[in-house]
Amino acid sequence: MVPKVSLALVLAVLATAAQAGDAGNAEPQAGLIASVRGSRNWGDTFLPKSNPPARRLLVLHEGKLKHDERVAATCLQALVAREQPVLWLSRSKEMDWWLDWHKERGHIDGYADAPELPQLFAQYARVCKGAVVPDARLYCGELLALNVAACEDLVVASDDLAKRLGLPVRHDLRGKFTTYAEGLRWLWQTYKDRLNPHLCDFRAPKLITHGTFDYPFQWRGLMFWVTGKKEQALPGADSAAERQVMTEILAQMPVLGVCTGFPALAEGEGMGEPPGVELLSRYGKSLVCTNHVSNYSLLSGVCVAKLERRHQTPPPPDLQRDKIYIALVLSDGDNQILWPAFFKQYFDHPSLGTFPLAFGMGPAMGELQPGIAQWYFEHATPVTEFIADVSGAGYMQPDHFAEAYSDRGEVWAGYLAWTKRIMEPLELRSIRTVGGSDENVARYAKALPFCHSIFADMGRYSGRSGIEKLTYSIAGGMPVFRAATSWRYGKDGFLREVREQVGAKRPAFVNGFVHCWTFKPEDVAGIYERRNPDMIFVTPSQLADLYRQAAATR
């Protein structure tokens, strides 16, 4: 089930680390720790991938199940997927549309409704050894039970449900812990050798009921939560203690691991996105956002020989030195949960292809949901491009990445080797970073020579970070386009912000950061429709070509 990592990959990562060893901290610094190393225990992919799914799937309809039944059914889905994915959890019309798409493209032959739960559990009795009863009175008690179940091939169920499903109760966690932090520490101490050292998962307790945990459960990734301000009154919550436990755990896990899920839910629930990403970044891990979507245990097993666009981008327009050239790049494409439905509205909008528009895409998509990526690549127009989003193989903060380690430069090199490895098959030729000093941006330029440029920043961070130039060259002439726009002026202020940033500079080359949560498809089309006569919209690759032309003749 778990193949060995390839020797070629190990040698490639080590070679890249040697070449980039001068980056970062050359000498150990006081207070820093040595990184923990280890090859991935699932093979030579950045994220674990399932075996190819069964040709005929069984569909579980979430709406017909109660909370405890959904949780138990999702546990079974993950246990079965360790051998071969066969169970599909039907949660929405959008996800079921993709089920039909996978059938249409030949990734599966068909599907049928699954039998009632008792019959289904009887059918797959060989993979399930029993049940663990969670402490429903402890906040995150169900989360602790999920980890025990994943490590011991069990499902989470109440006494009554376990009896109805014919499962013996192997563990009862009721009353075992006073706080969630206490339970989390016990969990790591007890199951450290069975939990996957390269995978963890920010799992909001409220989302457990929706069956979105099948993927980390399948691969025994530590599912955890760090509570936020609004959760502190709940029984057993202690955010400071939880963060301390997770800091200790992350320091013990090998570097270059992956965290799925997401560190925030609503305002005050969870530790928050920037603090959560910073914590992971400090310890050399990156985030792949998967918190609201189910069935990754099945989607990741789909095999697509090659992902490529049907159309090549045309050459750029002739360079005119009195123009403002703008590349619109939609944000948040690293968030894997947006591709099944949210981004599809941009592709279904009649404006697609009438003007250049690029989408940030987390390169892990090629491993996690290749069948869905296939649809987007096939439906991209000649003026639709994709760039890597955000900060590389996974979401991290460059200025904090691996800063806990004395061998920070080597950790960086390993991360960039993974980034290169999963960007190239998707033909992603530019990358967006979350801010980043020029020193850190230069790391990307050196490690990713196949890129035509770097699109730095999520929003106009450049004004706050003290970097005055918005467009410049770095590390051998690679163009860096820092975001000239944000969302501070709302839907109608995009072009105003462009003019403020470029001033009288001509020709000007603009990284037009488009905040996906602010600009809907019709709003993005409106930017183009309201353009001024001296503004020309281009793709990211065309922007890089034009900038190089201007620099060569300057």
N, C-alpha and C positions, 0 to 999 in steps of 0.2 A: 504493500500500500504506500510506503514511504520510500521513494527512490533515493539513492545517494546523490550528493551534489557532484557535478561534473568536475573533474580535475582541470579541464580547460578554463572553466569559470573561475576557480580558485586562483589559478596562475594569472589570469587576466586581471583580477582584482588586485592581487599582490603587485603585479607589474605597474598598474596605474598608481597604486599607493607609493611605489618607489619613485615614479616619475614626479609625483606631486608632493613628495615628502617635505619639500621646503616650505609648503604652505602651512599657515597656522603657527602653533607654538613649537619652535624647534627644540627648546629646552623645557624640561619639567618645571612647573611653577608650584609654589607653595599652596597647599590646600586642594590641589587637583588629584584625581585618582587615575589609575591605569584602567583602560577600557577592557571589558570582557569580550573575548572573541569566540566565534563558533560558526561552523557552516550550517546553513539552513537544513532542517531535518525533513523538508518536504521536496527537495529537489532544487533545480537550478533556475527557479523563477523568483521574482521579487515577492509575489504573493502566492500562497498555496493554491493549487488548482486541483479540482476534483477529477476523478476518472470521467470519461465521456458518459453522458446520461443514458439511461435505458431508452430504447427506441420507442416504447410506449410508456407514457407517464400516468400516474394516478393523481388526480386533482382533489385536494382538500379545500372545501369552501369555508373560509374563516367565519363568515357571517352565521353559519349554522352551529358554531361551537361556542361554549361558554369559556370564560377566562381560563380556568384550570385545564380545560380540554385543549385549548389552543396552545398553551404552554407545553403540555405533554406531547401533543401532536408535532410541534416544532422540534422538540427533543428527538422524537422518533425520526423525523425527516433528516436530521443531522446524523443520527446513528446509522441510518440506512445509507446515507451519502458517503460514508467512509468506505463502503464497498463499491456502490454504484448509485448515483443519484436517480431516484425514480419518483419521489413525491414532490408535487408542486402545490404551494400554499396560495390559494386564490384570495387576494385581498382587495383587488380593485379592477375595474374595467381596463385601465391602462396597462396593468401588468398582464392581464389575460390577453390583451392585444399582442403583447410580445410573445406569449405562448404560441399564438397562432402564427406569428412571424417566424418563429423557430421551426414550426412545422412546414410552413411554406418554403423555407430555404433548405429543408432537408436535414436539419439538425436533429429532429425527432420524426417518427412516423405518425404519431397521433397520441391521443390521451383519452382517459375515461374517468368518471367519478370514482373516488376511492370508496370502499365499503365503510360501514359504520366503525367507529373507533375500536370497539372490542374485537371485531373481526380483523381489522387492520393490524392491531397489535398481535393478535394470534398469528397472522400471516408472517410477521417479522419478529417472532419471538426469539429467534437465534441472536439478534443483535442487541436485545434489551434484557438486562439482568435483574431488573426490578425498579423500585422507586425510592426517591428521597423526599421526605416531607419537609417543606420549608417552614420557617417561623414567620407566620403572616403578621405577627405583632411587631416585628423588628423591621424598621425601614431598611431596605436593601436585603432583607432576609431571603427573599426569593432569588436574588442575585447570587448570594452565597450558595444556595442549593443548586443553582444551575452549574456552577463550577464543579461541585462534588459530583453531580450527575455526569458531566462531560468526562471527568477523569475516571469514573467507575462504570461507564456504559449503562447508566440509569436514566430515568426520566423524572422530572419534578411533578409530583402529584400529591393531592390530599389523601388522607386515609380512605375516604369513600371512593375517590376516583381510582386509586390503586386497586382497591378490591374489585371494582366494576371492570377494570381492564385485566384482571387476573395476575397482578404484579405483586410480588412480595416486597414489603417495605424493608429496605436495607439500612437506611439511615433516617433518623428523626432529629431535626435540628431545632425543634421547638424548645425555647428556654435555655439554649446552650450558650448564648452570648448576650451581654448587656448592651454593647455598642457594635455598630457595623465595623468600626476600625479594629476592634478586638477580633471579630470574626474574620476580617480580611487578613490580619496577621496570622491567625491560626491556619487559614486556608493556604497561605504561601508556605508556611512551615511544614504543613502536612502533605501538600500535594506538589511541592516545588519540582520534584523529579518526574511528575506525570503531566504537569502543565507544559504547554509549548513555550520554550524560552525565547522564541523569536516572534511571538504574536501575542498581542493583548487587545483589549477592546473596551472603550468607553461606552458603557451600556446604561442608559437612563432607565430607572426602575419602571417608569410609566410606559415605556415602549415594549416591555417584556410581553405584555398581553397581545401585542400585534404580531408576534412570531417573527421578529426581525433578527433574531440571534442565531439562526441556524448555522451561519458560516463560522463564527468564532467557536461555537459549541462543537462543530464537526472537527475542528483542528485543535481543540483543547486550549484555545487562547484564553488567558486570564481575563474574565469579564468583571469590570470594576466600575465604581462611580466615586467621584469626590463631590460631596454635596455643596450646595450654594446657600446664600443667605436665607432664602425663603424656606429652606428645608431644615433649618437648625432646630426648629421646635418639634420635629418629627422624632418618634422614639428611636434612639440609638444613633442619631446623626451627630457627627462631630467633624467638621470640615478640616480643622487644623490637624487632628489626629489621623484622618484619612489621607491627607496630603503627605504627612510624614511617612506613613507606611508605604505609600506608593513611591515616594522618593527613594526609599531603601530598596524596594523591589526593582525599580527601573535601573538602579545602579548595579544590581546583581545580574540583570538580563544582558545578553550580548548586544553590542552595538549593531546598528543598521537593521534592527528589527522594525516591525510594522505594528501600528495601532489602528484598528478599525473603529467604527462607531463615531461618536462625537462628544466633546466634553461639556456641552451645554444643551439645554432643552428650551425652556422659556426663561424670561428674565428672573434671575435669582435662583434658577434650578440648574445645578451643576456648577463647576468651578469657573466656567466661562471659556469662550473660544481662545482669546489671546493667552490667558494664563495656562490653559491646558496644552496648547501647542508649544508654548515656551518650555513647559516642564518636560514634554517629550523631547524637544529639540536639545535641551541641555544634556540629555543622556543619550544622544545619538539615535533617536527614533523619529519616525515621521508618521503622519496621520493620513489614512485613506478613509474619507468620510462615507459611512455606509449605514447611518443610524435609522433611516426610515424605510428601507427597502428589504424585502425578504427574497428568498430563493437564490442567494448567491452560492449556496452549496451546490446548486444545479447549474446556474448560469456560468460559473467559472470552469465547468467541465466541457463546455462547448468548444469544438475545434474549428478554427477558421484558418485556412492555410496561409492567407496573406491579407492584410487590411490595406487597401489602397483606394485612393479616389479615382473616380471614372474619368475626371477631366483634369488636365494640367492648367495651372495658372498662366494666363497670357503674359507676354512681356509688358513691362511698365510703360506708361505713356511717355512721350518725349519730355525731357526735363525742361522746365521753364523756371527761370530764376526769380520770377516775381510771384510765385505761387506758394500756398500753404498745402502741403501734402499730409493727409490724415489717414491713418489706418485704424479703423474701428475694431476693437477686440473685446468681446463680451467676457465678463468675469465669471468666476466661481465654477469653472468646469472641472476642477479637481474634485468637486463634490459629486461623488458617483451617484447619489440618489436623484440628481437633477436630470440625468439622461433618459430615464424611462418615460417621463412625461413633460417636465418643465421645459427642457430645451427643444422638445419636439414641436412646441407651439411656434418657435421661430422658424423651424424648417417647414412647417405646414402653412406659414403665412405667405400670402401672394407676393410679398416684397422680396422674398429670398431670391437672390440671383440678379436683382435689378440694380444692385450696387455692391461694392466689396464689403464683406463682413467676415470677421474671423472669430473663432470660438476657442477659448482656453479649454484644454482637455487634459485631465489627469492621465499621464501615460500608463498608470496601472489599469486603466480601463481595458486595454488590450488583453490583460490576463484575467480580470475579474468578470467582465461582461462582454466578451468579444462578439457575440451574436448581435448585441445591441449596437456596438461600435460599427459593425458591418453595415447596418442600415444607414447610419449617418455618413459613412464614407461613400456609400453608393448613391446617396441623395445629395451630396455636396455639389454645388454648381462650380463653374470655372473660377468664379470670384469668391468662393467660400474656402477659407483656409482654417487650419487648426494649429495652435501652438501649445507647447507643454505648459500645464497649469497645475499647481502653483509651487514654485521652488524646486521642482524636479520629480524624482520617483514618488515621493509623498510630500504632503504639506508639512513644511517646517519653516522656522524663522532663521534665515542665514546668519544673522548677527548673534544668535544664541546657540547655533548648532554645535553640539559636542563640546561646549565650553566647560563642562565638568571634568574633562579628561586632559591628562598630561600629554597624550599622543593625539591631540586634536587634529593635526594635519593628516594623519593616516586615516582617521575616521572620516574626515571630509573626502579624502580620495576614494575611499570605498563607497561612500554615498554617491559621488559623482560617477563612479564606474557603473553602479546600478542604474543611475539616471540615463547615462549614455546607452546602456544595454536595452532599456525598455522604450526609449524615445525613438531609436532608429527604425525599428520595424513598423512604426506608425507614421514614418516619414515626417516627424515633427522637427521643424528646422529653426525654431526659436523657442525661447523659454521665458516665462514670467516668474519673477522672484517676488517674495514678500519683502519689499524694501531691500535692504542690504547695502553695506558700505561698498565703496569702489573696490576695496581689497577682496571682498567676498564675491562681488560680481565678476571680478577678474578670474576667480577660480573657475566659474562656469565657462568663461570664454576660453580658457586654456584647456579645460577637460572636454569641451564639446565643440571641436573645431569644425564639425559638419554644419553647425548652426550658421544662419546668415546674419543673426542679430540676437540681442537680448532685450526683451521688453520688461524692464524693471518696474516694480512697485504695484501694489494694489491700491489704486487711487493716487492722488497727488501727495505722496509722502515726501517727495523731493523738497518741497518748501519747508517742511518741518525738520528734515534730517540735515539741513545745512548744505546740501548739494545744489549748487547754483545752476549748473548746466543741465539742460533737459535732454540734449542730444550730443553725443560725443563718441569717440572711438577709444577702444581699450584693448590691451593684450594682442598686439599684432594687427590692429586695424579693425577689429570687430565692432560694428556699431552698437551703441547702447541707447535705447530709447526709454527714457524715464517717463512715467505717466504724467501727462500734462493736464489731465482732467480727473474729476472726482464725481461726487453726486451732491455737493453742497448747495448748488443752485437749483436742484430739482430737474424735472424733465425738460424744461425750456431753457436751461442755462448752459447747456453743453458747449455751444459755439461761442458763447460769451466767454467762457473760461478758456477756450482755445486761444481766443484773441488776447486775453489778458496775459497768457503765458508766453506766447511767441512775440508779442510786441511788434517792433518794426523789422524783426529778423526775416530775411527772405534769401533764398528759399528756406522755408521752415519744414521740419519733418516731425510729425506729431504722433506719439503713442496715445491714441484716443481710447483711454480706458472707459469701458461701458459697464456700469454697475448693473448686473442682471436683475437685482431686486428692485431697482428704480425704473429701468427702461424696459418696458414690454415691447413686443415685436413692432407694434404701430408707433411706439415712441422712437425706436431706433430708425425706422423708416422716416420719421419726421425730422430727425437730425439731417439726414441726407437731403430731404426735400427743402429744408430751410437753409441750405448751404449758401455761402456768399460766392460771387463770381470768381474770387481769387482762391477758392478752396477746391482741391481735387482729392477725391477719396480713392485709396489704393489698398491693396492687401499688404500684410506684413512683409512678405518677400519682395513685393514691388517697392515698398518704402525703403527697404535695405538697399536694393539696387539703385534707386534714385539717390539715396544719400551717398553711396560710394561714387556714383558718377559726379556728384557735386564736389565731393572731397578731392577727387582726382584732378579736377580742372580748376580748383580754387587757387 
